[in-house]
Amino acid sequence: MGNDLQQLVQRRLLELSSSTQAASRRAQWAVAPETIAHIAAGRHSGMVSERLAAALARALDVPENRVRRVAGLPLLEDPRADICTGPHLRVVRDDGRLA
């Protein structure tokens, strides 16, 4: 569980090109930058409250259930879960054409 949360935090900070300070700001300071840094470094106690899960989700710009799942918390009902979305990334070949 702890390793999954650590990987999620590391991956999302990288994907967002975000610092822990910016992530904390996204969550309106509901989770301290130091807490995000400790989780990313694997130095967090492993205990994640429902409140922390919600704040982390905002900080990482992911659905709350994504954080809850890796933290071992019960999932919430999410009406957006059935929405189909397509991939948002496109592969560009060396010749500049879309693959």
Backbone as XML, in Angstrom:
<?xml version="1.0"?>
<chain id="A" units="angstrom">
  <residue number="1" name="MET">
    <atom name="N" x="0.821" y="-1.192" z="0.000"/>
    <atom name="CA" x="0.000" y="0.000" z="0.000"/>
    <atom name="C" x="0.864" y="1.254" z="0.000"/>
  </residue>
  <residue number="2" name="GLY">
    <atom name="N" x="1.799" y="1.377" z="0.942"/>
    <atom name="CA" x="2.626" y="2.573" z="1.050"/>
    <atom name="C" x="3.444" y="2.825" z="-0.201"/>
  </residue>
  <residue number="3" name="ASN">
    <atom name="N" x="3.989" y="1.757" z="-0.784"/>
    <atom name="CA" x="4.778" y="1.879" z="-1.994"/>
    <atom name="C" x="3.909" y="2.348" z="-3.156"/>
  </residue>
  <residue number="4" name="ASP">
    <atom name="N" x="2.665" y="1.860" z="-3.238"/>
    <atom name="CA" x="1.749" y="2.290" z="-4.299"/>
    <atom name="C" x="1.443" y="3.780" z="-4.181"/>
  </residue>
  <residue number="5" name="LEU">
    <atom name="N" x="1.224" y="4.246" z="-2.969"/>
    <atom name="CA" x="0.953" y="5.662" z="-2.748"/>
    <atom name="C" x="2.184" y="6.485" z="-3.103"/>
  </residue>
  <residue number="6" name="GLN">
    <atom name="N" x="3.334" y="6.022" z="-2.697"/>
    <atom name="CA" x="4.582" y="6.715" z="-3.016"/>
    <atom name="C" x="4.743" y="6.834" z="-4.535"/>
  </residue>
  <residue number="7" name="GLN">
    <atom name="N" x="4.506" y="5.740" z="-5.244"/>
    <atom name="CA" x="4.645" y="5.751" z="-6.701"/>
    <atom name="C" x="3.623" y="6.683" z="-7.355"/>
  </residue>
  <residue number="8" name="LEU">
    <atom name="N" x="2.400" y="6.692" z="-6.843"/>
    <atom name="CA" x="1.377" y="7.586" z="-7.387"/>
    <atom name="C" x="1.801" y="9.042" z="-7.222"/>
  </residue>
  <residue number="9" name="VAL">
    <atom name="N" x="2.264" y="9.398" z="-6.040"/>
    <atom name="CA" x="2.671" y="10.784" z="-5.781"/>
    <atom name="C" x="3.862" y="11.152" z="-6.668"/>
  </residue>
  <residue number="10" name="GLN">
    <atom name="N" x="4.858" y="10.302" z="-6.732"/>
    <atom name="CA" x="6.027" y="10.583" z="-7.571"/>
    <atom name="C" x="5.626" y="10.751" z="-9.034"/>
  </residue>
  <residue number="11" name="ARG">
    <atom name="N" x="4.807" y="9.822" z="-9.533"/>
    <atom name="CA" x="4.408" y="9.843" z="-10.942"/>
    <atom name="C" x="3.612" y="11.104" z="-11.274"/>
  </residue>
  <residue number="12" name="ARG">
    <atom name="N" x="2.633" y="11.448" z="-10.401"/>
    <atom name="CA" x="1.800" y="12.613" z="-10.700"/>
    <atom name="C" x="2.596" y="13.919" z="-10.604"/>
  </residue>
  <residue number="13" name="LEU">
    <atom name="N" x="3.504" y="14.030" z="-9.656"/>
    <atom name="CA" x="4.334" y="15.230" z="-9.587"/>
    <atom name="C" x="5.161" y="15.363" z="-10.854"/>
  </residue>
  <residue number="14" name="LEU">
    <atom name="N" x="5.671" y="14.244" z="-11.356"/>
    <atom name="CA" x="6.444" y="14.250" z="-12.591"/>
    <atom name="C" x="5.557" y="14.599" z="-13.784"/>
  </residue>
  <residue number="15" name="GLU">
    <atom name="N" x="4.393" y="13.956" z="-13.871"/>
    <atom name="CA" x="3.481" y="14.210" z="-14.992"/>
    <atom name="C" x="3.015" y="15.661" z="-15.029"/>
  </residue>
  <residue number="16" name="LEU">
    <atom name="N" x="2.819" y="16.241" z="-13.869"/>
    <atom name="CA" x="2.351" y="17.633" z="-13.786"/>
    <atom name="C" x="3.498" y="18.639" z="-13.823"/>
  </residue>
  <residue number="17" name="SER">
    <atom name="N" x="4.727" y="18.119" z="-13.838"/>
    <atom name="CA" x="5.909" y="18.989" z="-13.714"/>
    <atom name="C" x="5.713" y="19.932" z="-12.534"/>
  </residue>
  <residue number="18" name="SER">
    <atom name="N" x="5.363" y="19.341" z="-11.417"/>
    <atom name="CA" x="4.939" y="20.116" z="-10.259"/>
    <atom name="C" x="5.866" y="19.903" z="-9.071"/>
  </residue>
  <residue number="19" name="SER">
    <atom name="N" x="6.039" y="20.958" z="-8.307"/>
    <atom name="CA" x="6.757" y="20.851" z="-7.040"/>
    <atom name="C" x="5.755" y="20.483" z="-5.950"/>
  </residue>
  <residue number="20" name="THR">
    <atom name="N" x="6.269" y="20.084" z="-4.822"/>
    <atom name="CA" x="5.378" y="19.777" z="-3.703"/>
    <atom name="C" x="4.666" y="21.046" z="-3.237"/>
  </residue>
  <residue number="21" name="GLN">
    <atom name="N" x="5.323" y="22.167" z="-3.367"/>
    <atom name="CA" x="4.717" y="23.458" z="-3.008"/>
    <atom name="C" x="3.516" y="23.756" z="-3.911"/>
  </residue>
  <residue number="22" name="ALA">
    <atom name="N" x="3.681" y="23.561" z="-5.212"/>
    <atom name="CA" x="2.587" y="23.817" z="-6.156"/>
    <atom name="C" x="1.440" y="22.831" z="-5.937"/>
  </residue>
  <residue number="23" name="ALA">
    <atom name="N" x="1.780" y="21.583" z="-5.634"/>
    <atom name="CA" x="0.745" y="20.581" z="-5.367"/>
    <atom name="C" x="-0.051" y="20.961" z="-4.122"/>
  </residue>
  <residue number="24" name="SER">
    <atom name="N" x="0.641" y="21.405" z="-3.099"/>
    <atom name="CA" x="-0.029" y="21.833" z="-1.874"/>
    <atom name="C" x="-0.945" y="23.023" z="-2.150"/>
  </residue>
  <residue number="25" name="ARG">
    <atom name="N" x="-0.485" y="23.927" z="-2.978"/>
    <atom name="CA" x="-1.295" y="25.095" z="-3.340"/>
    <atom name="C" x="-2.568" y="24.658" z="-4.068"/>
  </residue>
  <residue number="26" name="ARG">
    <atom name="N" x="-2.451" y="23.649" z="-4.966"/>
    <atom name="CA" x="-3.632" y="23.136" z="-5.674"/>
    <atom name="C" x="-4.679" y="22.607" z="-4.709"/>
  </residue>
  <residue number="27" name="ALA">
    <atom name="N" x="-4.223" y="22.069" z="-3.590"/>
    <atom name="CA" x="-5.135" y="21.535" z="-2.573"/>
    <atom name="C" x="-5.528" y="22.606" z="-1.562"/>
  </residue>
  <residue number="28" name="GLN">
    <atom name="N" x="-5.234" y="23.849" z="-1.890"/>
    <atom name="CA" x="-5.521" y="24.981" z="-1.014"/>
    <atom name="C" x="-4.897" y="24.783" z="0.364"/>
  </residue>
  <residue number="29" name="TRP">
    <atom name="N" x="-3.684" y="24.241" z="0.367"/>
    <atom name="CA" x="-2.864" y="24.055" z="1.568"/>
    <atom name="C" x="-3.472" y="23.065" z="2.564"/>
  </residue>
  <residue number="30" name="ALA">
    <atom name="N" x="-4.412" y="22.226" z="2.108"/>
    <atom name="CA" x="-5.010" y="21.221" z="3.001"/>
    <atom name="C" x="-4.022" y="20.106" z="3.319"/>
  </residue>
  <residue number="31" name="VAL">
    <atom name="N" x="-2.978" y="19.987" z="2.515"/>
    <atom name="CA" x="-1.898" y="19.038" z="2.798"/>
    <atom name="C" x="-0.590" y="19.817" z="2.619"/>
  </residue>
  <residue number="32" name="ALA">
    <atom name="N" x="0.276" y="19.713" z="3.606"/>
    <atom name="CA" x="1.522" y="20.480" z="3.598"/>
    <atom name="C" x="2.485" y="19.956" z="2.538"/>
  </residue>
  <residue number="33" name="PRO">
    <atom name="N" x="3.293" y="20.841" z="1.962"/>
    <atom name="CA" x="4.295" y="20.397" z="0.995"/>
    <atom name="C" x="5.241" y="19.349" z="1.596"/>
  </residue>
  <residue number="34" name="GLU">
    <atom name="N" x="5.530" y="19.496" z="2.876"/>
    <atom name="CA" x="6.427" y="18.532" z="3.543"/>
    <atom name="C" x="5.797" y="17.139" z="3.604"/>
  </residue>
  <residue number="35" name="THR">
    <atom name="N" x="4.487" y="17.086" z="3.797"/>
    <atom name="CA" x="3.795" y="15.791" z="3.823"/>
    <atom name="C" x="3.855" y="15.132" z="2.453"/>
  </residue>
  <residue number="36" name="ILE">
    <atom name="N" x="3.625" y="15.910" z="1.413"/>
    <atom name="CA" x="3.704" y="15.373" z="0.049"/>
    <atom name="C" x="5.124" y="14.875" z="-0.225"/>
  </residue>
  <residue number="37" name="ALA">
    <atom name="N" x="6.120" y="15.641" z="0.198"/>
    <atom name="CA" x="7.517" y="15.242" z="0.002"/>
    <atom name="C" x="7.840" y="13.957" z="0.759"/>
  </residue>
  <residue number="38" name="HIS">
    <atom name="N" x="7.337" y="13.830" z="1.991"/>
    <atom name="CA" x="7.577" y="12.612" z="2.771"/>
    <atom name="C" x="6.944" y="11.391" z="2.105"/>
  </residue>
  <residue number="39" name="ILE">
    <atom name="N" x="5.730" y="11.553" z="1.583"/>
    <atom name="CA" x="5.072" y="10.432" z="0.898"/>
    <atom name="C" x="5.868" y="10.057" z="-0.345"/>
  </residue>
  <residue number="40" name="ALA">
    <atom name="N" x="6.282" y="11.054" z="-1.127"/>
    <atom name="CA" x="7.036" y="10.793" z="-2.352"/>
    <atom name="C" x="8.377" y="10.113" z="-2.060"/>
  </residue>
  <residue number="41" name="ALA">
    <atom name="N" x="8.950" y="10.411" z="-0.907"/>
    <atom name="CA" x="10.245" y="9.824" z="-0.537"/>
    <atom name="C" x="10.096" y="8.497" z="0.195"/>
  </residue>
  <residue number="42" name="GLY">
    <atom name="N" x="8.858" y="8.094" z="0.476"/>
    <atom name="CA" x="8.642" y="6.837" z="1.185"/>
    <atom name="C" x="8.863" y="6.943" z="2.675"/>
  </residue>
  <residue number="43" name="ARG">
    <atom name="N" x="8.824" y="8.155" z="3.209"/>
    <atom name="CA" x="9.060" y="8.358" z="4.643"/>
    <atom name="C" x="7.779" y="8.675" z="5.402"/>
  </residue>
  <residue number="44" name="HIS">
    <atom name="N" x="6.637" y="8.391" z="4.828"/>
    <atom name="CA" x="5.351" y="8.649" z="5.495"/>
    <atom name="C" x="4.978" y="7.422" z="6.317"/>
  </residue>
  <residue number="45" name="SER">
    <atom name="N" x="4.238" y="7.617" z="7.382"/>
    <atom name="CA" x="3.885" y="6.520" z="8.286"/>
    <atom name="C" x="3.040" y="5.438" z="7.624"/>
  </residue>
  <residue number="46" name="GLY">
    <atom name="N" x="2.426" y="5.766" z="6.498"/>
    <atom name="CA" x="1.570" y="4.789" z="5.836"/>
    <atom name="C" x="0.109" y="4.952" z="6.201"/>
  </residue>
  <residue number="47" name="MET">
    <atom name="N" x="-0.168" y="5.651" z="7.293"/>
    <atom name="CA" x="-1.547" y="5.900" z="7.700"/>
    <atom name="C" x="-2.084" y="7.086" z="6.894"/>
  </residue>
  <residue number="48" name="VAL">
    <atom name="N" x="-3.154" y="6.841" z="6.142"/>
    <atom name="CA" x="-3.765" y="7.896" z="5.346"/>
    <atom name="C" x="-5.220" y="8.025" z="5.773"/>
  </residue>
  <residue number="49" name="SER">
    <atom name="N" x="-5.569" y="9.173" z="6.303"/>
    <atom name="CA" x="-6.947" y="9.415" z="6.716"/>
    <atom name="C" x="-7.779" y="9.764" z="5.484"/>
  </residue>
  <residue number="50" name="GLU">
    <atom name="N" x="-9.081" y="9.754" z="5.661"/>
    <atom name="CA" x="-9.972" y="10.122" z="4.563"/>
    <atom name="C" x="-9.737" y="11.578" z="4.168"/>
  </residue>
  <residue number="51" name="ARG">
    <atom name="N" x="-9.483" y="12.413" z="5.150"/>
    <atom name="CA" x="-9.227" y="13.831" z="4.888"/>
    <atom name="C" x="-7.940" y="14.025" z="4.086"/>
  </residue>
  <residue number="52" name="LEU">
    <atom name="N" x="-6.899" y="13.289" z="4.458"/>
    <atom name="CA" x="-5.630" y="13.374" z="3.729"/>
    <atom name="C" x="-5.800" y="12.846" z="2.307"/>
  </residue>
  <residue number="53" name="ALA">
    <atom name="N" x="-6.550" y="11.767" z="2.134"/>
    <atom name="CA" x="-6.782" y="11.210" z="0.796"/>
    <atom name="C" x="-7.466" y="12.233" z="-0.102"/>
  </residue>
  <residue number="54" name="ALA">
    <atom name="N" x="-8.462" y="12.939" z="0.419"/>
    <atom name="CA" x="-9.166" y="13.951" z="-0.362"/>
    <atom name="C" x="-8.228" y="15.097" z="-0.743"/>
  </residue>
  <residue number="55" name="ALA">
    <atom name="N" x="-7.408" y="15.533" z="0.213"/>
    <atom name="CA" x="-6.479" y="16.632" z="-0.050"/>
    <atom name="C" x="-5.408" y="16.213" z="-1.052"/>
  </residue>
  <residue number="56" name="LEU">
    <atom name="N" x="-4.902" y="14.998" z="-0.923"/>
    <atom name="CA" x="-3.896" y="14.500" z="-1.864"/>
    <atom name="C" x="-4.467" y="14.411" z="-3.278"/>
  </residue>
  <residue number="57" name="ALA">
    <atom name="N" x="-5.701" y="13.975" z="-3.387"/>
    <atom name="CA" x="-6.337" y="13.878" z="-4.704"/>
    <atom name="C" x="-6.379" y="15.255" z="-5.362"/>
  </residue>
  <residue number="58" name="ARG">
    <atom name="N" x="-6.733" y="16.274" z="-4.600"/>
    <atom name="CA" x="-6.752" y="17.636" z="-5.158"/>
    <atom name="C" x="-5.335" y="18.091" z="-5.504"/>
  </residue>
  <residue number="59" name="ALA">
    <atom name="N" x="-4.398" y="17.780" z="-4.647"/>
    <atom name="CA" x="-3.006" y="18.189" z="-4.871"/>
    <atom name="C" x="-2.425" y="17.537" z="-6.124"/>
  </residue>
  <residue number="60" name="LEU">
    <atom name="N" x="-2.801" y="16.286" z="-6.355"/>
    <atom name="CA" x="-2.264" y="15.533" z="-7.490"/>
    <atom name="C" x="-3.143" y="15.615" z="-8.727"/>
  </residue>
  <residue number="61" name="ASP">
    <atom name="N" x="-4.281" y="16.277" z="-8.600"/>
    <atom name="CA" x="-5.233" y="16.424" z="-9.699"/>
    <atom name="C" x="-5.660" y="15.071" z="-10.261"/>
  </residue>
  <residue number="62" name="VAL">
    <atom name="N" x="-6.091" y="14.200" z="-9.338"/>
    <atom name="CA" x="-6.610" y="12.875" z="-9.707"/>
    <atom name="C" x="-7.939" y="12.663" z="-8.981"/>
  </residue>
  <residue number="63" name="PRO">
    <atom name="N" x="-8.771" y="11.734" z="-9.460"/>
    <atom name="CA" x="-9.999" y="11.417" z="-8.729"/>
    <atom name="C" x="-9.657" y="10.896" z="-7.327"/>
  </residue>
  <residue number="64" name="GLU">
    <atom name="N" x="-10.473" y="11.248" z="-6.362"/>
    <atom name="CA" x="-10.211" y="10.843" z="-4.983"/>
    <atom name="C" x="-10.113" y="9.327" z="-4.840"/>
  </residue>
  <residue number="65" name="ASN">
    <atom name="N" x="-10.927" y="8.583" z="-5.587"/>
    <atom name="CA" x="-10.883" y="7.124" z="-5.477"/>
    <atom name="C" x="-9.540" y="6.545" z="-5.895"/>
  </residue>
  <residue number="66" name="ARG">
    <atom name="N" x="-8.810" y="7.239" z="-6.734"/>
    <atom name="CA" x="-7.486" y="6.751" z="-7.127"/>
    <atom name="C" x="-6.542" y="6.753" z="-5.919"/>
  </residue>
  <residue number="67" name="VAL">
    <atom name="N" x="-6.604" y="7.797" z="-5.118"/>
    <atom name="CA" x="-5.784" y="7.868" z="-3.906"/>
    <atom name="C" x="-6.310" y="6.883" z="-2.872"/>
  </residue>
  <residue number="68" name="ARG">
    <atom name="N" x="-7.623" y="6.840" z="-2.709"/>
    <atom name="CA" x="-8.222" y="5.942" z="-1.713"/>
    <atom name="C" x="-7.865" y="4.481" z="-2.016"/>
  </residue>
  <residue number="69" name="ARG">
    <atom name="N" x="-7.856" y="4.108" z="-3.297"/>
    <atom name="CA" x="-7.558" y="2.721" z="-3.672"/>
    <atom name="C" x="-6.145" y="2.329" z="-3.234"/>
  </residue>
  <residue number="70" name="VAL">
    <atom name="N" x="-5.149" y="3.177" z="-3.532"/>
    <atom name="CA" x="-3.778" y="2.825" z="-3.172"/>
    <atom name="C" x="-3.520" y="2.972" z="-1.673"/>
  </residue>
  <residue number="71" name="ALA">
    <atom name="N" x="-4.353" y="3.767" z="-1.002"/>
    <atom name="CA" x="-4.203" y="3.944" z="0.448"/>
    <atom name="C" x="-4.955" y="2.877" z="1.236"/>
  </residue>
  <residue number="72" name="GLY">
    <atom name="N" x="-5.733" y="2.042" z="0.543"/>
    <atom name="CA" x="-6.472" y="0.987" z="1.228"/>
    <atom name="C" x="-7.738" y="1.470" z="1.906"/>
  </residue>
  <residue number="73" name="LEU">
    <atom name="N" x="-8.259" y="2.602" z="1.483"/>
    <atom name="CA" x="-9.502" y="3.138" z="2.041"/>
    <atom name="C" x="-10.686" y="2.682" z="1.189"/>
  </residue>
  <residue number="74" name="PRO">
    <atom name="N" x="-11.885" y="2.610" z="1.793"/>
    <atom name="CA" x="-13.064" y="2.248" z="0.995"/>
    <atom name="C" x="-13.322" y="3.303" z="-0.077"/>
  </residue>
  <residue number="75" name="LEU">
    <atom name="N" x="-13.761" y="2.842" z="-1.239"/>
    <atom name="CA" x="-14.032" y="3.754" z="-2.342"/>
    <atom name="C" x="-15.355" y="4.473" z="-2.133"/>
  </residue>
  <residue number="76" name="LEU">
    <atom name="N" x="-15.442" y="5.655" z="-2.705"/>
    <atom name="CA" x="-16.660" y="6.449" z="-2.658"/>
    <atom name="C" x="-17.433" y="6.244" z="-3.949"/>
  </residue>
  <residue number="77" name="GLU">
    <atom name="N" x="-18.731" y="6.472" z="-3.895"/>
    <atom name="CA" x="-19.518" y="6.426" z="-5.118"/>
    <atom name="C" x="-19.136" y="7.644" z="-5.955"/>
  </residue>
  <residue number="78" name="ASP">
    <atom name="N" x="-18.819" y="7.401" z="-7.215"/>
    <atom name="CA" x="-18.379" y="8.469" z="-8.093"/>
    <atom name="C" x="-19.207" y="8.437" z="-9.368"/>
  </residue>
  <residue number="79" name="PRO">
    <atom name="N" x="-20.106" y="9.403" z="-9.554"/>
    <atom name="CA" x="-20.958" y="9.391" z="-10.740"/>
    <atom name="C" x="-20.172" y="9.569" z="-12.037"/>
  </residue>
  <residue number="80" name="ARG">
    <atom name="N" x="-18.942" y="10.048" z="-11.954"/>
    <atom name="CA" x="-18.119" y="10.228" z="-13.154"/>
    <atom name="C" x="-17.440" y="8.952" z="-13.597"/>
  </residue>
  <residue number="81" name="ALA">
    <atom name="N" x="-17.504" y="7.906" z="-12.795"/>
    <atom name="CA" x="-16.781" y="6.668" z="-13.095"/>
    <atom name="C" x="-17.231" y="6.021" z="-14.396"/>
  </residue>
  <residue number="82" name="ASP">
    <atom name="N" x="-18.468" y="6.228" z="-14.813"/>
    <atom name="CA" x="-18.977" y="5.605" z="-16.033"/>
    <atom name="C" x="-18.762" y="6.442" z="-17.286"/>
  </residue>
  <residue number="83" name="ILE">
    <atom name="N" x="-18.144" y="7.582" z="-17.141"/>
    <atom name="CA" x="-17.903" y="8.437" z="-18.291"/>
    <atom name="C" x="-16.745" y="7.873" z="-19.105"/>
  </residue>
  <residue number="84" name="CYS">
    <atom name="N" x="-16.990" y="7.660" z="-20.382"/>
    <atom name="CA" x="-15.933" y="7.167" z="-21.269"/>
    <atom name="C" x="-15.111" y="8.351" z="-21.769"/>
  </residue>
  <residue number="85" name="THR">
    <atom name="N" x="-13.824" y="8.210" z="-21.686"/>
    <atom name="CA" x="-12.940" y="9.242" z="-22.224"/>
    <atom name="C" x="-11.929" y="8.566" z="-23.127"/>
  </residue>
  <residue number="86" name="GLY">
    <atom name="N" x="-11.473" y="9.293" z="-24.087"/>
    <atom name="CA" x="-10.458" y="8.760" z="-24.989"/>
    <atom name="C" x="-9.078" y="9.130" z="-24.513"/>
  </residue>
  <residue number="87" name="PRO">
    <atom name="N" x="-8.085" y="8.564" z="-25.123"/>
    <atom name="CA" x="-6.717" y="8.929" z="-24.741"/>
    <atom name="C" x="-6.457" y="10.391" z="-25.075"/>
  </residue>
  <residue number="88" name="HIS">
    <atom name="N" x="-5.749" y="11.052" z="-24.210"/>
    <atom name="CA" x="-5.467" y="12.463" z="-24.425"/>
    <atom name="C" x="-4.079" y="12.693" z="-25.007"/>
  </residue>
  <residue number="89" name="LEU">
    <atom name="N" x="-3.306" y="11.637" z="-25.134"/>
    <atom name="CA" x="-1.966" y="11.758" z="-25.693"/>
    <atom name="C" x="-1.953" y="11.228" z="-27.118"/>
  </residue>
  <residue number="90" name="ARG">
    <atom name="N" x="-1.158" y="11.837" z="-27.960"/>
    <atom name="CA" x="-1.020" y="11.370" z="-29.331"/>
    <atom name="C" x="0.442" y="11.111" z="-29.599"/>
  </residue>
  <residue number="91" name="VAL">
    <atom name="N" x="0.688" y="10.095" z="-30.383"/>
    <atom name="CA" x="2.055" y="9.750" z="-30.755"/>
    <atom name="C" x="2.386" y="10.491" z="-32.050"/>
  </residue>
  <residue number="92" name="VAL">
    <atom name="N" x="3.504" y="11.188" z="-32.038"/>
    <atom name="CA" x="3.964" y="11.887" z="-33.233"/>
    <atom name="C" x="5.199" y="11.166" z="-33.736"/>
  </residue>
  <residue number="93" name="ARG">
    <atom name="N" x="5.143" y="10.769" z="-35.006"/>
    <atom name="CA" x="6.277" y="10.060" z="-35.599"/>
    <atom name="C" x="7.407" y="11.042" z="-35.919"/>
  </residue>
  <residue number="94" name="ASP">
    <atom name="N" x="8.556" y="10.483" z="-36.273"/>
    <atom name="CA" x="9.714" y="11.314" z="-36.597"/>
    <atom name="C" x="9.447" y="12.268" z="-37.757"/>
  </residue>
  <residue number="95" name="ASP">
    <atom name="N" x="8.546" y="11.864" z="-38.683"/>
    <atom name="CA" x="8.255" y="12.723" z="-39.834"/>
    <atom name="C" x="7.217" y="13.803" z="-39.502"/>
  </residue>
  <residue number="96" name="GLY">
    <atom name="N" x="6.791" y="13.887" z="-38.214"/>
    <atom name="CA" x="5.873" y="14.918" z="-37.779"/>
    <atom name="C" x="4.415" y="14.566" z="-37.943"/>
  </residue>
  <residue number="97" name="ARG">
    <atom name="N" x="4.108" y="13.405" z="-38.532"/>
    <atom name="CA" x="2.715" y="12.987" z="-38.697"/>
    <atom name="C" x="2.236" y="12.276" z="-37.435"/>
  </residue>
  <residue number="98" name="LEU">
    <atom name="N" x="0.929" y="12.383" z="-37.198"/>
    <atom name="CA" x="0.330" y="11.672" z="-36.061"/>
    <atom name="C" x="0.248" y="10.195" z="-36.378"/>
  </residue>
  <residue number="99" name="ALA">
    <atom name="N" x="0.549" y="9.375" z="-35.406"/>
    <atom name="CA" x="0.468" y="7.917" z="-35.585"/>
    <atom name="C" x="-0.912" y="7.436" z="-35.270"/>
  </residue>
</chain>
